[in-house]
Amino acid sequence: MAKHPSADRRKYPRVRTDAVVSIRRLDDGAKLGQGLDMGLGGIRFQCVGLELDLGEAVEVTFNLGETTSNVIGRIVRMTELDPFTQEIGLAFLHVDPETLDLFYEFGLAGEEGETEA
């Protein structure tokens, strides 16, 4: 399978996901997006109509298995795919211990191989 172009620069491996994610500015309401891949260090997702700034902190909610997880992260990359759709790379700033345990359980924290989350 083809690697993502930045895969070799990552501190932690990523796995593909099609999870629906909720993205919320820390002072605003939530919007929905589509997860693309995630790992211990962050998540990449697509969203429509979300106006964010590079470096901004946001809360992202997603499911790992049947467990809902919330993380705080900083936007480190934004790519406009069309006038309405953005692809966003988010570096995690805070991951609670329960979510961290789930990352290990689902193989998102460094084990080799590709897994679906």
MOPAC internal coordinates of N, CA, C and O (Angstrom, degrees):
PM7 1SCF
backbone

  N    0.0000 0     0.00 0     0.00 0    0    0    0
  C    1.4357 1     0.00 0     0.00 0    1    0    0
  C    1.5294 1   108.96 1     0.00 0    2    1    0
  O    1.2310 1   120.01 1   -36.48 1    3    2    1
  N    1.3272 1   117.58 1   143.52 1    3    2    1
  C    1.4614 1   121.84 1  -177.46 1    5    3    2
  C    1.5221 1   110.38 1   -71.20 1    6    5    3
  O    1.2310 1   121.14 1   -38.91 1    7    6    5
  N    1.3208 1   115.42 1   141.09 1    7    6    5
  C    1.4623 1   121.25 1   178.70 1    9    7    6
  C    1.5142 1   109.66 1   -86.13 1   10    9    7
  O    1.2310 1   120.75 1   -28.85 1   11   10    9
  N    1.3068 1   116.18 1   151.15 1   11   10    9
  C    1.4509 1   121.76 1   171.39 1   13   11   10
  C    1.5202 1   107.18 1   -65.67 1   14   13   11
  O    1.2310 1   119.05 1   -39.46 1   15   14   13
  N    1.3604 1   119.41 1   140.54 1   15   14   13
  C    1.4708 1   121.18 1  -174.99 1   17   15   14
  C    1.5203 1   115.08 1   -53.29 1   18   17   15
  O    1.2310 1   119.69 1   148.25 1   19   18   17
  N    1.3277 1   118.19 1   -31.75 1   19   18   17
  C    1.4598 1   119.89 1  -178.62 1   21   19   18
  C    1.5248 1   112.72 1   -94.45 1   22   21   19
  O    1.2310 1   119.80 1  -172.65 1   23   22   21
  N    1.3210 1   117.99 1     7.35 1   23   22   21
  C    1.4689 1   121.63 1  -174.46 1   25   23   22
  C    1.5220 1   112.16 1   -58.32 1   26   25   23
  O    1.2310 1   119.48 1   144.14 1   27   26   25
  N    1.3193 1   118.60 1   -35.86 1   27   26   25
  C    1.4569 1   121.37 1  -177.50 1   29   27   26
  C    1.5273 1   112.60 1   -71.54 1   30   29   27
  O    1.2310 1   119.60 1   160.92 1   31   30   29
  N    1.3413 1   118.37 1   -19.08 1   31   30   29
  C    1.4602 1   121.73 1  -178.69 1   33   31   30
  C    1.5172 1   112.31 1   -90.01 1   34   33   31
  O    1.2310 1   119.93 1   168.79 1   35   34   33
  N    1.2925 1   117.74 1   -11.21 1   35   34   33
  C    1.4605 1   121.29 1  -174.13 1   37   35   34
  C    1.5220 1   112.26 1   -72.37 1   38   37   35
  O    1.2310 1   121.39 1   -39.23 1   39   38   37
  N    1.3318 1   114.94 1   140.77 1   39   38   37
  C    1.4528 1   121.26 1   175.29 1   41   39   38
  C    1.5207 1   110.17 1   -73.01 1   42   41   39
  O    1.2310 1   120.41 1   143.41 1   43   42   41
  N    1.3426 1   116.82 1   -36.59 1   43   42   41
  C    1.4591 1   122.60 1  -179.89 1   45   43   42
  C    1.5207 1   108.25 1  -122.52 1   46   45   43
  O    1.2310 1   120.01 1   -36.35 1   47   46   45
  N    1.3273 1   117.58 1   143.65 1   47   46   45
  C    1.4677 1   120.16 1   177.85 1   49   47   46
  C    1.5219 1   111.04 1   -67.10 1   50   49   47
  O    1.2310 1   120.88 1   -23.18 1   51   50   49
  N    1.3120 1   115.92 1   156.82 1   51   50   49
  C    1.4554 1   122.52 1   177.43 1   53   51   50
  C    1.5142 1   109.27 1  -115.21 1   54   53   51
  O    1.2310 1   120.86 1   -25.47 1   55   54   53
  N    1.3112 1   115.96 1   154.53 1   55   54   53
  C    1.4562 1   121.75 1   173.56 1   57   55   54
  C    1.5252 1   108.42 1  -126.32 1   58   57   55
  O    1.2310 1   121.10 1   -29.70 1   59   58   57
  N    1.3154 1   115.50 1   150.30 1   59   58   57
  C    1.4601 1   120.51 1   179.17 1   61   59   58
  C    1.5259 1   109.57 1   -67.52 1   62   61   59
  O    1.2310 1   121.64 1   -32.58 1   63   62   61
  N    1.3330 1   114.46 1   147.42 1   63   62   61
  C    1.4481 1   120.65 1   174.56 1   65   63   62
  C    1.5086 1   108.30 1  -148.24 1   66   65   63
  O    1.2310 1   120.37 1   -30.00 1   67   66   65
  N    1.2955 1   116.90 1   150.00 1   67   66   65
  C    1.4575 1   121.19 1   172.57 1   69   67   66
  C    1.5236 1   109.36 1  -119.11 1   70   69   67
  O    1.2310 1   120.98 1  -157.23 1   71   70   69
  N    1.3255 1   115.74 1    22.77 1   71   70   69
  C    1.4627 1   121.86 1  -178.77 1   73   71   70
  C    1.5242 1   110.99 1   -63.06 1   74   73   71
  O    1.2310 1   121.22 1   -39.92 1   75   74   73
  N    1.3178 1   115.26 1   140.08 1   75   74   73
  C    1.4562 1   120.37 1   170.16 1   77   75   74
  C    1.5207 1   106.55 1   -75.51 1   78   77   75
  O    1.2310 1   120.42 1   -47.78 1   79   78   77
  N    1.3206 1   116.80 1   132.22 1   79   78   77
  C    1.4607 1   121.01 1   179.79 1   81   79   78
  C    1.5176 1   109.09 1  -118.58 1   82   81   79
  O    1.2310 1   120.74 1   -31.15 1   83   82   81
  N    1.3111 1   116.19 1   148.85 1   83   82   81
  C    1.4523 1   123.19 1   174.23 1   85   83   82
  C    1.5181 1   106.81 1  -107.75 1   86   85   83
  O    1.2310 1   120.36 1   -53.80 1   87   86   85
  N    1.3321 1   116.91 1   126.20 1   87   86   85
  C    1.4583 1   122.07 1  -178.42 1   89   87   86
  C    1.5280 1   107.62 1  -113.95 1   90   89   87
  O    1.2310 1   120.62 1   -49.21 1   91   90   89
  N    1.3280 1   116.43 1   130.79 1   91   90   89
  C    1.4601 1   119.93 1  -177.20 1   93   91   90
  C    1.5060 1   109.96 1  -138.33 1   94   93   91
  O    1.2310 1   121.08 1   -55.30 1   95   94   93
  N    1.3419 1   115.54 1   124.70 1   95   94   93
  C    1.4555 1   118.25 1   168.79 1   97   95   94
  C    1.5174 1   107.01 1   -59.76 1   98   97   95
  O    1.2310 1   120.44 1   -29.09 1   99   98   97
  N    1.2979 1   116.76 1   150.91 1   99   98   97
  C    1.4637 1   119.46 1  -176.57 1  101   99   98
  C    1.5289 1   111.91 1   -65.48 1  102  101   99
  O    1.2310 1   120.13 1   164.31 1  103  102  101
  N    1.3397 1   117.35 1   -15.69 1  103  102  101
  C    1.4643 1   120.76 1  -179.86 1  105  103  102
  C    1.5264 1   112.44 1  -121.50 1  106  105  103
  O    1.2310 1   119.50 1  -156.28 1  107  106  105
  N    1.3439 1   118.56 1    23.72 1  107  106  105
  C    1.4623 1   120.73 1  -171.98 1  109  107  106
  C    1.5250 1   111.06 1  -148.74 1  110  109  107
  O    1.2310 1   120.73 1    -2.72 1  111  110  109
  N    1.3243 1   116.21 1   177.28 1  111  110  109
  C    1.4609 1   122.50 1   178.84 1  113  111  110
  C    1.5208 1   112.21 1   -77.34 1  114  113  111
  O    1.2310 1   120.74 1   -10.54 1  115  114  113
  N    1.3288 1   116.20 1   169.46 1  115  114  113
  C    1.4603 1   122.74 1  -174.99 1  117  115  114
  C    1.5244 1   111.72 1   -92.11 1  118  117  115
  O    1.2310 1   121.00 1   -28.33 1  119  118  117
  N    1.3235 1   115.69 1   151.67 1  119  118  117
  C    1.4686 1   124.99 1   171.09 1  121  119  118
  C    1.5183 1   107.03 1  -126.06 1  122  121  119
  O    1.2310 1   120.77 1   -20.71 1  123  122  121
  N    1.3311 1   116.14 1   159.29 1  123  122  121
  C    1.4610 1   120.14 1   179.01 1  125  123  122
  C    1.5216 1   110.73 1   -99.25 1  126  125  123
  O    1.2310 1   121.33 1   -29.92 1  127  126  125
  N    1.3205 1   115.06 1   150.08 1  127  126  125
  C    1.4584 1   122.17 1   176.02 1  129  127  126
  C    1.5158 1   109.33 1  -143.27 1  130  129  127
  O    1.2310 1   121.20 1    -2.47 1  131  130  129
  N    1.3253 1   115.32 1   177.53 1  131  130  129
  C    1.4670 1   121.84 1  -179.58 1  133  131  130
  C    1.5177 1   108.61 1  -116.34 1  134  133  131
  O    1.2310 1   120.50 1   -61.62 1  135  134  133
  N    1.3399 1   116.66 1   118.38 1  135  134  133
  C    1.4507 1   120.56 1   177.12 1  137  135  134
  C    1.5192 1   111.20 1   -64.72 1  138  137  135
  O    1.2310 1   120.52 1   -36.06 1  139  138  137
  N    1.3300 1   116.61 1   143.94 1  139  138  137
  C    1.4654 1   122.42 1   177.10 1  141  139  138
  C    1.5163 1   111.06 1  -111.93 1  142  141  139
  O    1.2310 1   120.65 1   131.58 1  143  142  141
  N    1.3266 1   116.37 1   -48.42 1  143  142  141
  C    1.4563 1   120.90 1   173.75 1  145  143  142
  C    1.5140 1   108.96 1  -159.10 1  146  145  143
  O    1.2310 1   121.02 1   -20.32 1  147  146  145
  N    1.3303 1   115.65 1   159.68 1  147  146  145
  C    1.4564 1   119.69 1   179.63 1  149  147  146
  C    1.5178 1   109.60 1  -151.85 1  150  149  147
  O    1.2310 1   121.49 1   -21.11 1  151  150  149
  N    1.3017 1   114.76 1   158.89 1  151  150  149
  C    1.4469 1   122.47 1   176.67 1  153  151  150
  C    1.5169 1   108.54 1  -155.14 1  154  153  151
  O    1.2310 1   120.72 1     5.41 1  155  154  153
  N    1.2987 1   116.24 1  -174.59 1  155  154  153
  C    1.4611 1   120.89 1  -177.05 1  157  155  154
  C    1.5319 1   112.20 1   -60.15 1  158  157  155
  O    1.2310 1   120.38 1   150.18 1  159  158  157
  N    1.3196 1   116.88 1   -29.82 1  159  158  157
  C    1.4615 1   120.12 1  -176.43 1  161  159  158
  C    1.5127 1   115.81 1   -90.92 1  162  161  159
  O    1.2310 1   119.49 1   163.77 1  163  162  161
  N    1.3523 1   118.57 1   -16.23 1  163  162  161
  C    1.4531 1   118.68 1  -177.82 1  165  163  162
  C    1.5071 1   113.22 1   174.08 1  166  165  163
  O    1.2310 1   121.58 1     7.37 1  167  166  165
  N    1.3229 1   114.58 1  -172.63 1  167  166  165
  C    1.4643 1   122.30 1  -179.01 1  169  167  166
  C    1.5247 1   108.75 1  -141.00 1  170  169  167
  O    1.2310 1   121.15 1   -32.24 1  171  170  169
  N    1.3255 1   115.40 1   147.76 1  171  170  169
  C    1.4667 1   122.22 1   173.87 1  173  171  170
  C    1.5178 1   106.41 1  -117.60 1  174  173  171
  O    1.2310 1   120.60 1   -47.34 1  175  174  173
  N    1.3395 1   116.46 1   132.66 1  175  174  173
  C    1.4526 1   120.58 1  -177.99 1  177  175  174
  C    1.5200 1   110.74 1  -147.20 1  178  177  175
  O    1.2310 1   120.95 1   -16.79 1  179  178  177
  N    1.3248 1   115.78 1   163.21 1  179  178  177
  C    1.4548 1   122.85 1   173.15 1  181  179  178
  C    1.5104 1   108.67 1  -109.35 1  182  181  179
  O    1.2310 1   120.93 1   -33.62 1  183  182  181
  N    1.3298 1   115.83 1   146.38 1  183  182  181
  C    1.4518 1   120.37 1   176.30 1  185  183  182
  C    1.5213 1   108.80 1  -147.68 1  186  185  183
  O    1.2310 1   120.94 1   -17.96 1  187  186  185
  N    1.3142 1   115.81 1   162.04 1  187  186  185
  C    1.4541 1   122.49 1  -178.95 1  189  187  186
  C    1.5205 1   108.77 1  -119.09 1  190  189  187
  O    1.2310 1   120.89 1   -49.57 1  191  190  189
  N    1.3270 1   115.91 1   130.43 1  191  190  189
  C    1.4546 1   121.16 1   172.95 1  193  191  190
  C    1.5128 1   115.74 1    68.72 1  194  193  191
  O    1.2310 1   119.85 1  -156.34 1  195  194  193
  N    1.3099 1   117.89 1    23.66 1  195  194  193
  C    1.4595 1   121.20 1   179.25 1  197  195  194
  C    1.5204 1   108.20 1  -100.34 1  198  197  195
  O    1.2310 1   120.45 1   -63.08 1  199  198  197
  N    1.3056 1   116.74 1   116.92 1  199  198  197
  C    1.4610 1   121.05 1  -178.59 1  201  199  198
  C    1.5182 1   109.29 1   -96.57 1  202  201  199
  O    1.2310 1   120.88 1   -76.50 1  203  202  201
  N    1.3121 1   115.92 1   103.50 1  203  202  201
  C    1.4574 1   122.86 1  -178.86 1  205  203  202
  C    1.5129 1   109.01 1  -127.61 1  206  205  203
  O    1.2310 1   120.99 1   -16.21 1  207  206  205
  N    1.3181 1   115.72 1   163.79 1  207  206  205
  C    1.4594 1   121.51 1   178.27 1  209  207  206
  C    1.5170 1   110.14 1  -115.24 1  210  209  207
  O    1.2310 1   120.91 1   -34.31 1  211  210  209
  N    1.3184 1   115.87 1   145.69 1  211  210  209
  C    1.4572 1   121.42 1   174.44 1  213  211  210
  C    1.5289 1   108.51 1   -56.20 1  214  213  211
  O    1.2310 1   120.15 1   -46.95 1  215  214  213
  N    1.3129 1   117.31 1   133.05 1  215  214  213
  C    1.4615 1   122.25 1  -179.03 1  217  215  214
  C    1.5142 1   114.26 1    89.76 1  218  217  215
  O    1.2310 1   120.20 1   170.89 1  219  218  217
  N    1.3235 1   117.22 1    -9.11 1  219  218  217
  C    1.4635 1   121.05 1  -179.16 1  221  219  218
  C    1.5289 1   110.94 1   -71.35 1  222  221  219
  O    1.2310 1   120.63 1   -35.73 1  223  222  221
  N    1.3163 1   116.41 1   144.27 1  223  222  221
  C    1.4666 1   121.96 1   176.22 1  225  223  222
  C    1.5178 1   108.89 1   -91.12 1  226  225  223
  O    1.2310 1   120.92 1   -43.97 1  227  226  225
  N    1.3408 1   115.85 1   136.03 1  227  226  225
  C    1.4558 1   122.17 1   178.37 1  229  227  226
  C    1.5200 1   109.45 1  -138.13 1  230  229  227
  O    1.2310 1   121.00 1   -19.72 1  231  230  229
  N    1.3185 1   115.68 1   160.28 1  231  230  229
  C    1.4560 1   121.99 1   172.80 1  233  231  230
  C    1.5229 1   107.67 1  -102.55 1  234  233  231
  O    1.2310 1   120.41 1   -46.58 1  235  234  233
  N    1.3204 1   116.83 1   133.42 1  235  234  233
  C    1.4599 1   121.85 1   177.71 1  237  235  234
  C    1.5244 1   108.34 1  -121.04 1  238  237  235
  O    1.2310 1   120.99 1   -46.78 1  239  238  237
  N    1.3198 1   115.72 1   133.22 1  239  238  237
  C    1.4540 1   122.61 1   178.34 1  241  239  238
  C    1.5178 1   108.08 1  -116.33 1  242  241  239
  O    1.2310 1   120.28 1   -45.86 1  243  242  241
  N    1.3302 1   117.08 1   134.14 1  243  242  241
  C    1.4619 1   121.99 1   179.87 1  245  243  242
  C    1.5121 1   108.42 1  -153.36 1  246  245  243
  O    1.2310 1   120.49 1   -14.00 1  247  246  245
  N    1.3173 1   116.68 1   166.00 1  247  246  245
  C    1.4596 1   121.67 1   177.77 1  249  247  246
  C    1.5114 1   110.07 1  -104.07 1  250  249  247
  O    1.2310 1   121.08 1   -43.36 1  251  250  249
  N    1.3217 1   115.53 1   136.64 1  251  250  249
  C    1.4635 1   123.02 1   168.39 1  253  251  250
  C    1.5182 1   104.52 1  -116.20 1  254  253  251
  O    1.2310 1   120.91 1   -72.14 1  255  254  253
  N    1.3222 1   115.87 1   107.86 1  255  254  253
  C    1.4588 1   119.18 1  -171.41 1  257  255  254
  C    1.5148 1   107.76 1    65.52 1  258  257  255
  O    1.2310 1   120.75 1    53.60 1  259  258  257
  N    1.3115 1   116.17 1  -126.40 1  259  258  257
  C    1.4630 1   120.72 1  -179.71 1  261  259  258
  C    1.5213 1   112.28 1  -102.33 1  262  261  259
  O    1.2310 1   120.37 1  -169.39 1  263  262  261
  N    1.3217 1   116.89 1    10.61 1  263  262  261
  C    1.4596 1   121.43 1  -178.01 1  265  263  262
  C    1.5194 1   110.46 1  -105.39 1  266  265  263
  O    1.2310 1   120.44 1   -50.05 1  267  266  265
  N    1.3199 1   116.77 1   129.95 1  267  266  265
  C    1.4600 1   122.09 1   176.56 1  269  267  266
  C    1.5190 1   108.73 1   -87.21 1  270  269  267
  O    1.2310 1   121.14 1   -49.85 1  271  270  269
  N    1.3353 1   115.42 1   130.15 1  271  270  269
  C    1.4661 1   121.69 1  -178.34 1  273  271  270
  C    1.5213 1   110.19 1  -121.07 1  274  273  271
  O    1.2310 1   120.94 1   -34.98 1  275  274  273
  N    1.3211 1   115.81 1   145.02 1  275  274  273
  C    1.4600 1   122.79 1   175.02 1  277  275  274
  C    1.5163 1   108.10 1  -121.06 1  278  277  275
  O    1.2310 1   120.79 1   -45.66 1  279  278  277
  N    1.3324 1   116.10 1   134.34 1  279  278  277
  C    1.4582 1   121.15 1   176.09 1  281  279  278
  C    1.5247 1   108.09 1  -133.86 1  282  281  279
  O    1.2310 1   121.03 1   -24.06 1  283  282  281
  N    1.3137 1   115.63 1   155.94 1  283  282  281
  C    1.4640 1   122.01 1   172.84 1  285  283  282
  C    1.5193 1   106.35 1  -108.52 1  286  285  283
  O    1.2310 1   120.94 1   -44.92 1  287  286  285
  N    1.3331 1   115.82 1   135.08 1  287  286  285
  C    1.4526 1   119.25 1   179.96 1  289  287  286
  C    1.5155 1   111.76 1  -145.56 1  290  289  287
  O    1.2310 1   121.76 1    -9.64 1  291  290  289
  N    1.3279 1   114.24 1   170.36 1  291  290  289
  C    1.4694 1   122.27 1   179.41 1  293  291  290
  C    1.5237 1   108.38 1  -114.24 1  294  293  291
  O    1.2310 1   120.11 1   -45.28 1  295  294  293
  N    1.3125 1   117.40 1   134.72 1  295  294  293
  C    1.4611 1   121.71 1   178.46 1  297  295  294
  C    1.5266 1   108.41 1   -71.92 1  298  297  295
  O    1.2310 1   121.26 1   -61.17 1  299  298  297
  N    1.3386 1   115.19 1   118.83 1  299  298  297
  C    1.4633 1   120.14 1  -177.92 1  301  299  298
  C    1.5251 1   112.19 1  -111.19 1  302  301  299
  O    1.2310 1   120.49 1   167.41 1  303  302  301
  N    1.3355 1   116.67 1   -12.59 1  303  302  301
  C    1.4674 1   120.00 1   178.47 1  305  303  302
  C    1.5147 1   109.13 1  -154.16 1  306  305  303
  O    1.2310 1   121.06 1   -43.04 1  307  306  305
  N    1.3379 1   115.57 1   136.96 1  307  306  305
  C    1.4653 1   121.65 1   175.75 1  309  307  306
  C    1.5223 1   108.20 1  -136.77 1  310  309  307
  O    1.2310 1   120.80 1   -49.55 1  311  310  309
  N    1.3342 1   116.08 1   130.45 1  311  310  309
  C    1.4527 1   121.24 1   177.65 1  313  311  310
  C    1.5212 1   108.15 1  -128.35 1  314  313  311
  O    1.2310 1   120.29 1   -53.87 1  315  314  313
  N    1.3353 1   117.04 1   126.13 1  315  314  313
  C    1.4609 1   121.52 1   175.74 1  317  315  314
  C    1.5189 1   107.83 1   -79.20 1  318  317  315
  O    1.2310 1   120.10 1   -62.69 1  319  318  317
  N    1.3286 1   117.42 1   117.31 1  319  318  317
  C    1.4577 1   121.58 1   178.47 1  321  319  318
  C    1.5200 1   111.28 1   -87.02 1  322  321  319
  O    1.2310 1   120.33 1   148.60 1  323  322  321
  N    1.3191 1   116.98 1   -31.40 1  323  322  321
  C    1.4634 1   124.55 1   173.28 1  325  323  322
  C    1.5307 1   105.15 1  -159.56 1  326  325  323
  O    1.2310 1   119.11 1     1.44 1  327  326  325
  N    1.3324 1   119.31 1  -178.56 1  327  326  325
  C    1.4680 1   119.28 1  -176.24 1  329  327  326
  C    1.5244 1   115.39 1   -59.25 1  330  329  327
  O    1.2310 1   119.95 1   162.68 1  331  330  329
  N    1.3385 1   117.69 1   -17.32 1  331  330  329
  C    1.4594 1   120.29 1  -176.74 1  333  331  330
  C    1.5260 1   114.28 1  -115.37 1  334  333  331
  O    1.2310 1   119.98 1   157.56 1  335  334  333
  N    1.3276 1   117.64 1   -22.44 1  335  334  333
  C    1.4641 1   122.03 1  -169.51 1  337  335  334
  C    1.5278 1   111.16 1  -109.00 1  338  337  335
  O    1.2310 1   120.98 1   -47.03 1  339  338  337
  N    1.3337 1   115.73 1   132.97 1  339  338  337
  C    1.4561 1   121.89 1   177.22 1  341  339  338
  C    1.5225 1   109.91 1  -119.90 1  342  341  339
  O    1.2310 1   121.16 1   -32.09 1  343  342  341
  N    1.3194 1   115.39 1   147.91 1  343  342  341
  C    1.4577 1   121.41 1   167.76 1  345  343  342
  C    1.5214 1   105.67 1  -107.81 1  346  345  343
  O    1.2310 1   120.93 1   -51.37 1  347  346  345
  N    1.3272 1   115.82 1   128.63 1  347  346  345
  C    1.4595 1   120.66 1  -172.66 1  349  347  346
  C    1.5151 1   110.21 1  -124.16 1  350  349  347
  O    1.2310 1   121.04 1   -45.66 1  351  350  349
  N    1.3319 1   115.62 1   134.34 1  351  350  349
  C    1.4536 1   122.73 1   172.17 1  353  351  350
  C    1.5112 1   108.39 1  -104.61 1  354  353  351
  O    1.2310 1   120.55 1   -53.26 1  355  354  353
  N    1.3139 1   116.56 1   126.74 1  355  354  353
  C    1.4524 1   122.63 1  -176.21 1  357  355  354
  C    1.5223 1   109.72 1  -121.19 1  358  357  355
  O    1.2310 1   120.39 1   -54.17 1  359  358  357
  N    1.3186 1   116.87 1   125.83 1  359  358  357
  C    1.4733 1   122.14 1   174.78 1  361  359  358
  C    1.5233 1   107.54 1   -94.31 1  362  361  359
  O    1.2310 1   120.58 1   -52.00 1  363  362  361
  N    1.3321 1   116.49 1   128.00 1  363  362  361
  C    1.4601 1   119.96 1  -178.69 1  365  363  362
  C    1.5244 1   110.77 1   -68.74 1  366  365  363
  O    1.2310 1   121.12 1   -45.09 1  367  366  365
  N    1.3361 1   115.47 1   134.91 1  367  366  365
  C    1.4619 1   123.08 1   174.06 1  369  367  366
  C    1.5191 1   110.58 1  -102.67 1  370  369  367
  O    1.2310 1   120.79 1   145.04 1  371  370  369
  N    1.3464 1   116.09 1   -34.96 1  371  370  369
  C    1.4642 1   120.86 1  -179.84 1  373  371  370
  C    1.5194 1   109.61 1  -142.55 1  374  373  371
  O    1.2310 1   121.11 1   -56.11 1  375  374  373
  N    1.3146 1   115.49 1   123.89 1  375  374  373
  C    1.4690 1   122.73 1   174.23 1  377  375  374
  C    1.5252 1   106.32 1  -127.30 1  378  377  375
  O    1.2310 1   120.37 1   -57.92 1  379  378  377
  N    1.3344 1   116.90 1   122.08 1  379  378  377
  C    1.4610 1   119.16 1  -178.07 1  381  379  378
  C    1.5315 1   110.17 1   -69.66 1  382  381  379
  O    1.2310 1   120.13 1   -20.51 1  383  382  381
  N    1.3391 1   117.36 1   159.49 1  383  382  381
  C    1.4676 1   121.07 1  -175.95 1  385  383  382
  C    1.5321 1   114.03 1   -58.14 1  386  385  383
  O    1.2310 1   119.88 1   143.97 1  387  386  385
  N    1.3382 1   117.83 1   -36.03 1  387  386  385
  C    1.4638 1   120.43 1   179.65 1  389  387  386
  C    1.5246 1   111.21 1   -65.39 1  390  389  387
  O    1.2310 1   120.52 1   137.49 1  391  390  389
  N    1.3349 1   116.61 1   -42.51 1  391  390  389
  C    1.4627 1   120.64 1   178.19 1  393  391  390
  C    1.5152 1   110.19 1   -66.94 1  394  393  391
  O    1.2310 1   120.14 1   141.06 1  395  394  393
  N    1.3136 1   117.33 1   -38.94 1  395  394  393
  C    1.4653 1   121.07 1   177.36 1  397  395  394
  C    1.5334 1   110.00 1   -59.83 1  398  397  395
  O    1.2310 1   120.08 1   136.77 1  399  398  397
  N    1.3297 1   117.45 1   -43.23 1  399  398  397
  C    1.4698 1   120.90 1   176.09 1  401  399  398
  C    1.5243 1   110.77 1   -59.19 1  402  401  399
  O    1.2310 1   120.25 1   138.18 1  403  402  401
  N    1.3395 1   117.13 1   -41.82 1  403  402  401
  C    1.4632 1   120.93 1   178.83 1  405  403  402
  C    1.5295 1   111.37 1   -64.06 1  406  405  403
  O    1.2310 1   120.41 1   142.68 1  407  406  405
  N    1.3335 1   116.82 1   -37.32 1  407  406  405
  C    1.4656 1   119.85 1   177.82 1  409  407  406
  C    1.5257 1   110.00 1   -59.32 1  410  409  407
  O    1.2310 1   120.18 1   137.01 1  411  410  409
  N    1.3120 1   117.26 1   -42.99 1  411  410  409
  C    1.4632 1   120.06 1   177.85 1  413  411  410
  C    1.5207 1   110.85 1   -67.24 1  414  413  411
  O    1.2310 1   120.36 1   138.03 1  415  414  413
  N    1.3254 1   116.91 1   -41.97 1  415  414  413
  C    1.4606 1   121.52 1  -179.81 1  417  415  414
  C    1.5345 1   111.43 1   -60.57 1  418  417  415
  O    1.2310 1   120.08 1   141.53 1  419  418  417
  N    1.3395 1   117.45 1   -38.47 1  419  418  417
  C    1.4582 1   121.79 1  -178.06 1  421  419  418
  C    1.5277 1   112.77 1   -92.18 1  422  421  419
  O    1.2310 1   119.87 1  -172.41 1  423  422  421
  N    1.3323 1   117.86 1     7.59 1  423  422  421
  C    1.4600 1   120.33 1   176.82 1  425  423  422
  C    1.5108 1   114.33 1    74.52 1  426  425  423
  O    1.2310 1   120.06 1  -153.10 1  427  426  425
  N    1.3210 1   117.49 1    26.90 1  427  426  425
  C    1.4739 1   122.02 1  -177.63 1  429  427  426
  C    1.5194 1   112.35 1   -96.68 1  430  429  427
  O    1.2310 1   119.91 1  -174.37 1  431  430  429
  N    1.3222 1   117.77 1     5.63 1  431  430  429
  C    1.4542 1   120.04 1  -172.08 1  433  431  430
  C    1.5187 1   113.64 1  -118.74 1  434  433  431
  O    1.2310 1   119.99 1  -153.94 1  435  434  433
  N    1.3090 1   117.63 1    26.06 1  435  434  433
  C    1.4563 1   117.53 1   172.98 1  437  435  434
  C    1.4956 1   116.80 1   125.91 1  438  437  435
  O    1.2310 1   118.83 1   170.44 1  439  438  437
  N    1.3320 1   119.85 1    -9.56 1  439  438  437
  C    1.4462 1   119.64 1   177.75 1  441  439  438
  C    1.5185 1   108.87 1   -69.59 1  442  441  439
  O    1.2310 1   120.53 1   -31.84 1  443  442  441
  N    1.3163 1   116.59 1   148.16 1  443  442  441
  C    1.4549 1   122.25 1   179.95 1  445  443  442
  C    1.5179 1   110.19 1   -74.87 1  446  445  443
  O    1.2310 1   121.15 1   -22.69 1  447  446  445
  N    1.3186 1   115.40 1   157.31 1  447  446  445
  C    1.4492 1   120.67 1   176.60 1  449  447  446
  C    1.5138 1   110.52 1   102.09 1  450  449  447
  O    1.2310 1   120.84 1   -17.45 1  451  450  449
  N    1.3153 1   116.00 1   162.55 1  451  450  449
  C    1.4507 1   121.44 1  -178.46 1  453  451  450
  C    1.5092 1   109.34 1  -104.47 1  454  453  451
  O    1.2310 1   120.81 1   -46.76 1  455  454  453
  N    1.3277 1   116.06 1   133.24 1  455  454  453
  C    1.4488 1   122.31 1  -175.59 1  457  455  454
  C    1.5119 1   108.83 1  -129.16 1  458  457  455
  O    1.2310 1   119.93 1   -28.85 1  459  458  457
  N    1.3069 1   117.75 1   151.15 1  459  458  457
  C    1.4617 1   121.78 1   171.81 1  461  459  458
  C    1.5229 1   108.56 1   -92.82 1  462  461  459
  O    1.2310 1   120.29 1   -47.93 1  463  462  461
  N    1.3225 1   117.04 1   132.07 1  463  462  461
  C    1.4746 1   120.77 1   177.70 1  465  463  462
  C    1.5068 1   109.49 1  -105.32 1  466  465  463
  O    1.2310 1   120.10 1   180.00 1  467  466  465

